[in-house]
Structures are given as C-alpha cells and as structure tokens.
Amino acid sequence: MSSRLRALPLLALLAAAACDDTPKIDPKDRAEGLYLKGNAEYLQGDFEQAIASFNEMKQLVPSDPRLPAAVGEVYLSMGKLDEALAEFQAALLLDSKRSTTWSRIGFIQAQTGKDEEAQASLRKAIGLHAKDFNALEQLAEIHLKRGEREEALRHFKLAAEVCPDRLKPDYVLRAVELLQEDSRHAEALALLQTSVEQGVRAPEVLAVLGDEQVRAGKKDEAVAAYREAATKAPKDPALWELVGRIYASQGKAEDALAAFRESLKVKDRALVHVAMAQLHLSQKDRKAAEEELSKALETVSGTDVRELLELSELLVTFERKPDALRILSNLAAEPDNATNVELQLRTARLARELKDTETVKAACTRISGTDGGRASACP
C-alpha cells in the first residue's frame, strides 16, 4: 500500500475530530481538575469560589473522601465554625485515622468553649500523629486558659520540637514568654541558648536571648546575640542601639559610637543621638555632645515616651531646663500618661525648681488621682 493510501484513514480521523468542537473529558478527570482548582482558590483567599468548585466536584464524585475535609478547611478560614465542624465530622466517617481532621475538630471545640471535648480530640490527633504541632499548640492554649501553666509550657516546647523550621521561633518564644511571666529567667535563658544551638537563629529569638543575657550579666554574649540579630534583621535600628548601649556601659566608647552609627544608618532617631551625646559628655567632649543634641532635636518624633524622657534629661544637663520642662509638661498632660507617677513627679520637681506653680499643681493633682499614697512625695 502506498504512503498516500495509508494517510487517508488518519486524515479522515482528523477531519472527524475537527467537526466536533466539544472535547470529551472523563468525569473523573473533570472532578480532579475541580479539586485542584478549589484548593488553589482556597489558598488565594477566594473562599466563596472554592466552595463553588468543591460543590461542582461533589456533583461528579459525591463519595470522594477528600471533599468534606477540603470544604471544612475553607469554612474554617471563613470563620464558619459550625459548618466547618459538620464537614470535619463527615470526614471522620470516611477516614477516622486522619490526625489533621481530629486536630481541626479539637481546634473548633476549643474555640466554642468545649475544652474537655477539645482535649480528647486533640489527644486523639497526637495519638495518630505525634508530630501534629497544631494539636500540640492548641492543647497548650487550653492548658494556659485553665491556668495549667506547666502543661502549657510543656506542650509549647513539644510543638517547637516537631514543627517546621519556619515556625520554631514562634513556639520557642511562646514558651519563653511563659517562663518570663513567672520570673523563671534562668530557665528562659537556658531554653533560648539550647534553641539557638539547635539552629533556631531567627532575629527575634536572638534578640530575646540578648535580653536574658543582659539580665544575667552576660554582656559579651548579649553583644554577640544582638549583633547577629542585627545582621538578620537589617531594618531594625534598635538592635545596633542595644549593642552600642552595652559597649557604652563597658566603657568601650569607640565600639559604642560605631554601633550607634550603624543604628543611625538604618534609621535616624533622636534616641540614638541622645545616647551618643551622653557618651561624648562622659569623654568630656562637650562640643560633640552639643552637635548630637542638635541632631536629636531635629529628629525627635514627639511620640516616643522613652525618647522624650531621655531628651529632657539631656536638656537639663545642658542647663536648658525650660525646654526640658516643656517636653515633660506636654508629655505628662497626655491622657495615656496620666497614671505614670514617675513622669508626673519628675515634671512637678522640675516645675517647682523653675517656679512654675501651675504645672506643679497639675502634675500633683494627677498623682493624687492615681496614687494617693505617693502624693506626699509631690513637691
């Protein structure tokens, strides 16, 4: 048979296919496409469309065991807890050994105040999958809510051990926070050091490690922690500032100034200029200190209480007490600072020194309304 004759059947088939514009798609393939589409829409936050895709899929394959859990996840993200719970319970009927389903049910039960049921569901999830960090976290939250702090701490630590690396800093810091609240700083420091040694070196973890090392008097170690944190969080000016303040406290003026300049490269802040001015004053370099004071006044935000307090102290040092009082009196008059007794006392004392009786009276009145026991300290 010639090649021309052999080509005729193929041409006929192609021609027939060209006449039919509607492709024939297997229903199972269509359902699979809808499942993928629904998950993509869910991940993009298009929850209503995701529900529509899953409902359309259900028309094709109503018994697909993946559907209830998928729909439950969408309802959970929408905050529709009752609908989500119903879907996850339906998913259990199809597969009772899926730990994530038990974990989601436990989470919903906890959110609706059913703590006993939630604990049972979450323990079931962990029994099926010991590394279910979501279940461990939720158990920790329930224990914390019930005042069972030691159990909460244990479960946050367990969650930190088994969760993905990107989540470890969050769980480590939750555990550290509990220890700090209970004034268990030695344990907090030990946990942070162990976590960092195991590779949890996120800047927020390193920064808290530095804080605890400062508290423990380990300033050299704190400098190392803050410096590493600063390199990992290059947009945070406070980390280099902390390095500078430690060096300043150790009498390492040049190192301190270098660290302060690194902080200023990130953001020009009055707080750092004030620290540099104080450092220059300690070195008897008044001219350099005055230059930093001028820069501080140019960059002051007017909203940072700590910044304004330190600036007012520097102004007093330079015998610019009226300027310092203006800052303090404005700060003390803010409603949010009305209960700050130390601020009110500082304002009243400086006002008394400058014979500003109205400001003295206003500050002392706030102290009387806040802490009558300390009103006697008012000048």
DAMOJO-V999838 format. One record per residue. N is the residue number from 1. RES is the residue in one letter. NEAR is the number of other C-alpha atoms within 10 Angstrom. D_LAST is the distance of its C-alpha to the last C-alpha in Angstrom with 1 decimal. Layout:
n | res | near | d_last
N | RES | NEAR | D_LAST
N | RES | NEAR | D_LAST
//
This chain:
n | res | near | d_last
1 | M | 5 | 118.3
2 | S | 6 | 117.0
3 | S | 7 | 113.4
4 | R | 7 | 113.6
5 | L | 9 | 114.8
6 | R | 10 | 112.1
7 | A | 10 | 109.4
8 | L | 11 | 110.6
9 | P | 10 | 109.0
10 | L | 11 | 105.6
11 | L | 11 | 105.8
12 | A | 11 | 106.6
13 | L | 10 | 103.7
14 | L | 11 | 101.3
15 | A | 11 | 102.8
16 | A | 10 | 102.3
17 | A | 12 | 98.7
18 | A | 10 | 98.1
19 | C | 8 | 99.4
20 | D | 9 | 96.7
21 | D | 7 | 93.3
22 | T | 8 | 91.5
23 | P | 7 | 90.8
24 | K | 7 | 91.5
25 | I | 8 | 88.3
26 | D | 9 | 88.4
27 | P | 12 | 86.1
28 | K | 12 | 84.5
29 | D | 11 | 83.7
30 | R | 14 | 82.3
31 | A | 21 | 80.1
32 | E | 15 | 78.9
33 | G | 14 | 77.9
34 | L | 21 | 76.0
35 | Y | 22 | 74.1
36 | L | 14 | 73.1
37 | K | 16 | 72.2
38 | G | 27 | 70.1
39 | N | 22 | 68.1
40 | A | 14 | 67.6
41 | E | 18 | 66.3
42 | Y | 21 | 64.0
43 | L | 12 | 62.5
44 | Q | 10 | 62.1
45 | G | 14 | 60.1
46 | D | 14 | 63.0
47 | F | 21 | 63.0
48 | E | 14 | 65.2
49 | Q | 14 | 67.9
50 | A | 25 | 67.8
51 | I | 20 | 68.5
52 | A | 14 | 71.3
53 | S | 21 | 72.8
54 | F | 21 | 72.7
55 | N | 18 | 74.2
56 | E | 17 | 77.0
57 | M | 22 | 77.5
58 | K | 17 | 77.8
59 | Q | 10 | 80.7
60 | L | 16 | 82.6
61 | V | 16 | 81.7
62 | P | 12 | 80.2
63 | S | 11 | 80.3
64 | D | 12 | 78.5
65 | P | 15 | 76.2
66 | R | 12 | 73.5
67 | L | 20 | 72.9
68 | P | 24 | 70.7
69 | A | 23 | 68.2
70 | A | 21 | 68.1
71 | V | 26 | 67.5
72 | G | 27 | 64.9
73 | E | 22 | 62.9
74 | V | 24 | 62.9
75 | Y | 22 | 61.8
76 | L | 19 | 59.1
77 | S | 13 | 57.7
78 | M | 14 | 57.9
79 | G | 12 | 55.9
80 | K | 14 | 58.9
81 | L | 20 | 58.5
82 | D | 14 | 61.3
83 | E | 15 | 63.8
84 | A | 25 | 62.9
85 | L | 24 | 63.2
86 | A | 17 | 66.7
87 | E | 22 | 67.8
88 | F | 26 | 66.6
89 | Q | 19 | 68.3
90 | A | 18 | 71.4
91 | A | 22 | 71.1
92 | L | 19 | 71.1
93 | L | 11 | 74.5
94 | L | 16 | 75.9
95 | D | 13 | 74.2
96 | S | 13 | 72.3
97 | K | 15 | 71.7
98 | R | 15 | 69.5
99 | S | 24 | 66.1
100 | T | 19 | 64.3
101 | T | 26 | 65.5
102 | W | 26 | 64.1
103 | S | 28 | 60.8
104 | R | 26 | 60.5
105 | I | 27 | 61.4
106 | G | 29 | 58.8
107 | F | 26 | 56.1
108 | I | 22 | 57.0
109 | Q | 21 | 57.1
110 | A | 21 | 53.6
111 | Q | 14 | 52.4
112 | T | 12 | 53.9
113 | G | 11 | 52.4
114 | K | 13 | 55.6
115 | D | 20 | 54.1
116 | E | 12 | 57.0
117 | E | 13 | 59.6
118 | A | 26 | 57.6
119 | Q | 22 | 57.4
120 | A | 14 | 61.2
121 | S | 24 | 61.9
122 | L | 29 | 59.7
123 | R | 20 | 61.2
124 | K | 19 | 64.6
125 | A | 27 | 63.6
126 | I | 19 | 62.5
127 | G | 13 | 65.7
128 | L | 16 | 67.7
129 | H | 15 | 65.7
130 | A | 16 | 63.3
131 | K | 18 | 61.7
132 | D | 21 | 60.6
133 | F | 24 | 57.0
134 | N | 19 | 56.3
135 | A | 30 | 57.2
136 | L | 27 | 55.2
137 | E | 24 | 52.1
138 | Q | 24 | 52.6
139 | L | 29 | 53.1
140 | A | 27 | 49.8
141 | E | 20 | 48.1
142 | I | 23 | 49.7
143 | H | 20 | 48.7
144 | L | 16 | 45.1
145 | K | 12 | 45.1
146 | R | 11 | 46.4
147 | G | 11 | 43.8
148 | E | 13 | 46.5
149 | R | 19 | 44.5
150 | E | 15 | 46.9
151 | E | 16 | 49.8
152 | A | 25 | 47.9
153 | L | 24 | 47.0
154 | R | 16 | 50.7
155 | H | 23 | 52.0
156 | F | 27 | 49.7
157 | K | 22 | 50.9
158 | L | 21 | 54.5
159 | A | 28 | 54.0
160 | A | 25 | 52.7
161 | E | 16 | 55.8
162 | V | 15 | 58.4
163 | C | 17 | 57.0
164 | P | 11 | 58.0
165 | D | 11 | 56.2
166 | R | 9 | 54.3
167 | L | 14 | 52.6
168 | K | 23 | 51.8
169 | P | 20 | 48.3
170 | D | 16 | 47.2
171 | Y | 21 | 48.4
172 | V | 23 | 47.1
173 | L | 21 | 43.6
174 | R | 19 | 43.8
175 | A | 25 | 44.6
176 | V | 26 | 41.9
177 | E | 17 | 39.3
178 | L | 18 | 40.3
179 | L | 20 | 40.1
180 | Q | 16 | 36.6
181 | E | 9 | 35.4
182 | D | 10 | 36.7
183 | S | 11 | 35.1
184 | R | 13 | 38.7
185 | H | 18 | 38.0
186 | A | 15 | 40.8
187 | E | 13 | 43.3
188 | A | 22 | 41.8
189 | L | 22 | 42.3
190 | A | 14 | 45.8
191 | L | 19 | 46.7
192 | L | 26 | 45.5
193 | Q | 19 | 47.3
194 | T | 12 | 50.5
195 | S | 20 | 50.3
196 | V | 17 | 49.9
197 | E | 10 | 52.8
198 | Q | 9 | 54.9
199 | G | 10 | 54.4
200 | V | 21 | 51.5
201 | R | 21 | 49.8
202 | A | 17 | 48.3
203 | P | 22 | 45.2
204 | E | 18 | 42.9
205 | V | 24 | 44.2
206 | L | 26 | 43.8
207 | A | 23 | 40.2
208 | V | 21 | 39.3
209 | L | 28 | 41.3
210 | G | 29 | 39.3
211 | D | 20 | 36.0
212 | E | 22 | 37.4
213 | Q | 22 | 38.8
214 | V | 16 | 35.5
215 | R | 14 | 34.0
216 | A | 13 | 37.0
217 | G | 11 | 36.4
218 | K | 13 | 39.6
219 | K | 20 | 38.4
220 | D | 15 | 41.9
221 | E | 14 | 43.2
222 | A | 25 | 40.3
223 | V | 24 | 41.0
224 | A | 14 | 44.6
225 | A | 24 | 43.7
226 | Y | 26 | 41.3
227 | R | 21 | 43.9
228 | E | 18 | 46.7
229 | A | 24 | 44.5
230 | A | 25 | 43.8
231 | T | 13 | 47.5
232 | K | 15 | 48.2
233 | A | 14 | 45.5
234 | P | 15 | 45.8
235 | K | 13 | 43.7
236 | D | 16 | 40.6
237 | P | 21 | 38.4
238 | A | 20 | 35.8
239 | L | 26 | 38.4
240 | W | 29 | 38.9
241 | E | 25 | 35.2
242 | L | 24 | 34.9
243 | V | 28 | 37.8
244 | G | 28 | 36.1
245 | R | 23 | 32.8
246 | I | 20 | 34.9
247 | Y | 22 | 36.9
248 | A | 21 | 33.8
249 | S | 12 | 32.4
250 | Q | 13 | 35.9
251 | G | 14 | 35.9
252 | K | 14 | 38.7
253 | A | 19 | 37.4
254 | E | 13 | 40.7
255 | D | 17 | 41.1
256 | A | 25 | 37.6
257 | L | 22 | 38.1
258 | A | 16 | 41.5
259 | A | 24 | 40.0
260 | F | 25 | 37.2
261 | R | 20 | 40.0
262 | E | 19 | 41.9
263 | S | 25 | 38.9
264 | L | 19 | 38.8
265 | K | 14 | 42.5
266 | V | 14 | 41.9
267 | K | 14 | 39.0
268 | D | 17 | 37.0
269 | R | 21 | 33.4
270 | A | 26 | 30.2
271 | L | 24 | 28.9
272 | V | 28 | 31.9
273 | H | 25 | 31.6
274 | V | 27 | 28.0
275 | A | 25 | 29.4
276 | M | 26 | 32.2
277 | A | 25 | 30.0
278 | Q | 24 | 27.9
279 | L | 24 | 31.3
280 | H | 20 | 32.6
281 | L | 16 | 29.7
282 | S | 14 | 30.4
283 | Q | 13 | 33.9
284 | K | 11 | 32.9
285 | D | 13 | 34.3
286 | R | 16 | 31.8
287 | K | 12 | 34.4
288 | A | 16 | 35.0
289 | A | 24 | 31.3
290 | E | 19 | 30.9
291 | E | 14 | 33.9
292 | E | 21 | 32.3
293 | L | 23 | 29.1
294 | S | 14 | 31.3
295 | K | 18 | 33.1
296 | A | 24 | 30.0
297 | L | 18 | 28.9
298 | E | 12 | 32.5
299 | T | 14 | 32.6
300 | V | 17 | 29.2
301 | S | 14 | 29.9
302 | G | 13 | 26.8
303 | T | 9 | 27.1
304 | D | 12 | 26.4
305 | V | 15 | 22.8
306 | R | 10 | 23.3
307 | E | 18 | 25.0
308 | L | 23 | 22.2
309 | L | 18 | 19.5
310 | E | 17 | 21.8
311 | L | 25 | 22.7
312 | S | 22 | 19.1
313 | E | 18 | 18.8
314 | L | 21 | 22.1
315 | L | 21 | 21.2
316 | V | 16 | 18.3
317 | T | 13 | 20.9
318 | F | 14 | 23.2
319 | E | 11 | 20.7
320 | R | 13 | 20.8
321 | K | 19 | 17.1
322 | P | 16 | 17.7
323 | D | 13 | 20.1
324 | A | 24 | 17.7
325 | L | 24 | 15.1
326 | R | 15 | 18.1
327 | I | 18 | 19.0
328 | L | 25 | 15.7
329 | S | 21 | 15.1
330 | N | 11 | 18.8
331 | L | 22 | 18.6
332 | A | 27 | 15.7
333 | A | 15 | 17.6
334 | E | 10 | 20.7
335 | P | 9 | 21.7
336 | D | 9 | 22.6
337 | N | 15 | 19.1
338 | A | 18 | 17.4
339 | T | 17 | 17.5
340 | N | 15 | 16.3
341 | V | 21 | 13.1
342 | E | 12 | 12.9
343 | L | 19 | 13.4
344 | Q | 26 | 10.9
345 | L | 22 | 8.1
346 | R | 20 | 9.9
347 | T | 26 | 10.2
348 | A | 29 | 6.7
349 | R | 20 | 6.1
350 | L | 21 | 9.5
351 | A | 25 | 9.3
352 | R | 17 | 6.9
353 | E | 12 | 9.5
354 | L | 13 | 12.2
355 | K | 11 | 11.1
356 | D | 15 | 11.7
357 | T | 13 | 10.3
358 | E | 12 | 12.5
359 | T | 23 | 11.3
360 | V | 24 | 7.6
361 | K | 16 | 9.3
362 | A | 16 | 11.8
363 | A | 27 | 9.9
364 | C | 25 | 8.0
365 | T | 16 | 11.6
366 | R | 21 | 13.2
367 | I | 26 | 11.3
368 | S | 16 | 12.4
369 | G | 11 | 15.8
370 | T | 15 | 16.2
371 | D | 13 | 14.8
372 | G | 13 | 14.0
373 | G | 9 | 14.1
374 | R | 13 | 11.1
375 | A | 18 | 9.0
376 | S | 11 | 7.8
377 | A | 12 | 6.3
378 | C | 20 | 3.8
379 | P | 16 | 0.0
//
